[in-house]
Amino acid sequence: MSEWQPIETAPRDNSMVLLYASDSEGSFWIDTGYWETYSGWYGTPPENPDWISSFDPSFIITHWMELPEPPQ
């Protein structure tokens, strides 16, 4: 399994990754997402544009991790 990496090192090629974000009140979330060149991080696969949603701007994405292998 991968370790959490600083968001500055995340792939910028539409690869789906796990993202970690937190806000100023100590709340956090972990979700899948991908980088969209013109708009930043999005929370749905690039192959399904009908479901694109950007992340809440009050949360700052600070880390990423590769997705684990799916179960067999």
C-alpha positions, -999 to 999 in steps of 0.1 A, spaced: 0 0 0 12 35 -8 19 62 18 3 96 19 22 120 -3 22 159 -4 -4 171 -29 23 189 -48 36 155 -60 2 142 -72 -2 131 -108 -18 157 -131 -28 133 -159 -65 125 -150 -54 95 -128 -78 87 -101 -62 89 -66 -73 91 -30 -73 127 -17 -71 139 19 -84 173 28 -91 192 60 -107 225 71 -98 251 97 -122 235 122 -104 201 123 -129 183 100 -114 161 73 -125 139 44 -109 112 22 -123 107 -13 -113 97 -48 -105 124 -73 -85 135 -103 -68 167 -115 -85 186 -143 -60 209 -160 -82 240 -163 -102 237 -130 -83 218 -104 -94 187 -84 -126 169 -91 -143 141 -73 -155 118 -101 -139 98 -129 -131 118 -160 -149 92 -181 -182 101 -165 -185 139 -170 -222 140 -161 -212 134 -124 -184 160 -121 -183 179 -89 -156 202 -75 -146 200 -39 -159 223 -11 -135 253 -12 -134 255 27 -114 222 26 -78 223 16 -65 192 -2 -31 185 13 -22 148 5 -29 121 -20 -23 83 -23 -25 58 -51 -57 38 -52 -53 2 -39 -58 -28 -61 -95 -38 -63 -106 -71 -47 -103 -102 -68 
